[in-house]
Amino acid sequence: MVFEGLRKIVTDILFVSIIVMMIALILAFILTSGITNSIKKLSEVVRVIALGDFSKRVEVRSDDEMGEFADILNDMTGKLEQSHADLEAEIIISQSQAKDLEKFKLAVDSASDLVTITDGDGTILYVNKSIERVTGFHSEEVIGKNPSLWGKQMSAEFYEKMWDAIKVKRVTFACEVTNKKKNGDAYISELHIVPLVNEDGEVDFFVGV
């Protein structure tokens, strides 16, 4: 009888153990399937984002780490989508400004007056096509140089006054000057120099006409 009772207890324990193991296996399968599906969803979204589509979102509804990660990814994707939209808007604006700038450049290049743009130290960055007609110099000869190539015919006091106006006071300077062409011929020109000041109040460029 004792052995019979022990056999029954062992049998019951084995039966219960098998049931518990089966339940554990079923739960593990369910959890693994859920994680696998979640990972598949995450991978799909990441793949779509990598291709440039920031409108995709992960649909993982759980309160565990996987759900938290999905929320973070969705938040980051939303910010990327907004940044991408802002960037596209900036590109459109830049393209429009570039077209306007090209039209402006065409207009300035065709102007009969000599137009010169220098940096804050007076180094020539741009001259229009009138440079050759007015001074005899080609644009390649003056870029990176100083307008003294055809100027420097006035007194030292004149240039001190000019630099004080455009560099220190940062105001437009207008006057008549005597300049000299490349071949040595002198000519009189009406000069206007406009300082272009940045947000910090420093002169970035000078425009001379």
C-alpha positions in Angstrom: 0.0 0.0 0.0 2.8 2.3 0.9 4.5 1.7 -2.5 1.2 2.1 -4.2 0.8 5.5 -2.5 4.3 6.6 -3.4 3.8 5.5 -7.0 0.6 7.6 -7.1 2.3 10.7 -5.7 5.2 10.3 -8.2 2.8 9.9 -11.0 0.8 13.0 -9.9 4.1 15.0 -9.7 5.2 13.8 -13.1 1.8 14.7 -14.5 1.8 18.1 -13.0 5.4 18.7 -14.2 4.5 17.7 -17.7 1.5 20.1 -17.6 3.7 22.9 -16.3 6.3 22.2 -19.0 3.7 22.2 -21.7 2.3 25.5 -20.4 5.8 27.0 -20.3 6.5 25.8 -23.8 3.2 27.3 -25.1 3.9 30.6 -23.3 7.5 30.7 -24.7 6.2 30.0 -28.2 3.6 32.8 -27.9 6.2 35.3 -26.5 8.7 34.3 -29.1 6.2 34.7 -31.8 5.2 38.1 -30.5 8.8 39.3 -30.2 9.6 37.9 -33.7 6.6 39.8 -35.2 7.6 42.9 -33.3 11.2 42.6 -34.6 9.9 42.1 -38.1 7.7 45.2 -37.9 10.7 47.2 -36.5 13.0 45.9 -39.3 10.4 46.8 -42.0 10.0 50.4 -40.7 13.8 50.9 -40.4 14.2 49.6 -44.0 11.5 52.0 -45.3 13.1 54.9 -43.4 16.5 54.0 -44.9 14.9 54.4 -48.3 13.8 57.9 -47.5 10.2 57.4 -46.5 9.7 59.0 -43.0 6.0 58.6 -42.9 6.1 54.9 -41.7 5.4 54.1 -38.1 5.8 51.0 -36.0 2.6 49.4 -34.7 3.7 47.5 -31.6 1.2 47.7 -28.8 2.8 46.4 -25.6 4.0 47.8 -22.3 7.4 46.1 -22.3 10.8 47.2 -23.6 9.8 46.4 -27.1 6.8 48.7 -27.0 9.0 51.4 -25.4 11.5 51.1 -28.1 8.8 51.3 -30.8 7.5 54.5 -29.2 11.1 56.0 -29.2 11.5 55.0 -32.9 8.2 56.5 -33.9 9.1 59.7 -32.1 12.5 59.9 -33.8 10.9 59.1 -37.2 8.4 61.9 -36.7 11.2 64.3 -36.0 13.1 63.1 -39.0 10.0 63.6 -41.1 9.6 67.2 -39.9 13.3 67.9 -40.4 13.1 66.4 -43.9 10.1 68.6 -44.7 11.9 71.7 -43.4 15.0 70.8 -45.5 12.9 70.4 -48.6 11.3 73.8 -48.0 14.8 75.3 -47.5 16.0 73.7 -50.7 13.0 75.2 -52.6 13.7 78.6 -51.1 17.4 78.3 -51.9 16.7 77.3 -55.5 14.4 80.3 -55.8 17.0 82.6 -54.3 19.7 81.1 -56.6 17.5 81.9 -59.6 17.0 85.5 -58.4 20.7 85.8 -57.7 21.5 84.6 -61.2 19.1 87.2 -62.7 20.7 89.8 -60.5 24.2 88.7 -61.7 23.1 88.9 -65.3 21.8 92.4 -64.8 25.0 93.5 -63.0 27.2 91.9 -65.6 25.4 93.8 -68.3 25.6 97.2 -66.4 27.6 99.9 -68.1 29.0 101.1 -64.8 31.9 99.2 -63.3 30.7 97.2 -60.2 33.2 95.9 -57.8 32.6 93.7 -54.7 35.4 93.3 -52.1 35.7 91.7 -48.8 36.0 93.7 -45.6 39.7 94.3 -46.2 39.2 95.5 -49.8 40.3 92.3 -51.6 38.3 92.0 -54.9 35.9 89.1 -55.0 33.9 90.1 -58.1 33.9 92.6 -60.9 31.4 92.9 -63.7 32.2 92.9 -67.4 32.7 96.6 -67.6 36.1 96.2 -65.9 37.9 95.9 -69.2 36.1 98.8 -70.9 36.6 101.1 -67.9 40.1 100.2 -66.7 41.6 98.0 -69.4 42.2 95.2 -66.9 40.7 91.7 -67.4 38.7 90.2 -64.5 41.3 87.5 -64.1 43.9 90.2 -63.4 42.0 91.9 -60.6 40.3 89.1 -58.7 42.2 88.6 -55.4 43.9 92.0 -55.8 42.9 95.5 -54.6 41.1 98.4 -56.5 44.4 100.3 -56.1 45.3 98.7 -59.4 43.3 101.4 -61.2 43.0 103.8 -58.2 45.6 105.2 -55.8 45.7 108.5 -57.6 44.2 110.5 -54.7 45.9 112.0 -51.6 46.5 110.0 -48.5 44.0 112.2 -46.6 41.3 111.2 -49.2 41.8 107.5 -48.6 41.9 108.0 -44.8 38.5 109.8 -45.0 37.1 107.1 -47.3 38.2 104.2 -45.0 36.9 106.1 -41.9 33.5 106.4 -43.6 33.0 102.9 -44.9 35.0 100.9 -42.3 34.6 102.8 -39.1 31.3 104.7 -39.5 29.9 102.1 -41.9 28.2 104.6 -44.1 28.0 105.0 -47.9 30.9 107.0 -49.3 30.3 109.0 -52.5 32.7 111.3 -54.4 34.6 112.0 -57.6 38.0 110.3 -58.0 40.8 110.2 -60.5 41.8 106.7 -61.5 44.3 105.4 -64.0 43.7 102.7 -66.7 46.1 99.8 -67.3 47.7 101.8 -70.1 48.4 104.7 -67.8 45.6 107.0 -69.0 43.9 109.0 -66.2 40.2 109.3 -66.1 37.7 110.8 -63.6 34.9 108.6 -62.2 32.0 109.1 -59.8 32.4 106.6 -57.1 29.9 105.1 -54.6 31.0 102.6 -52.0 28.4 100.8 -49.8 29.5 98.8 -46.8 27.5 95.6 -46.2 27.3 95.0 -42.5 26.5 91.6 -40.8 24.3 90.9 -37.8 27.3 91.5 -35.5 27.8 95.0 -36.9 31.0 94.0 -38.8 31.6 94.8 -42.4 31.6 91.7 -44.6 31.7 93.3 -48.0 32.0 96.5 -49.9 30.1 97.2 -53.1 31.7 99.9 -55.3 30.0 101.4 -58.3 
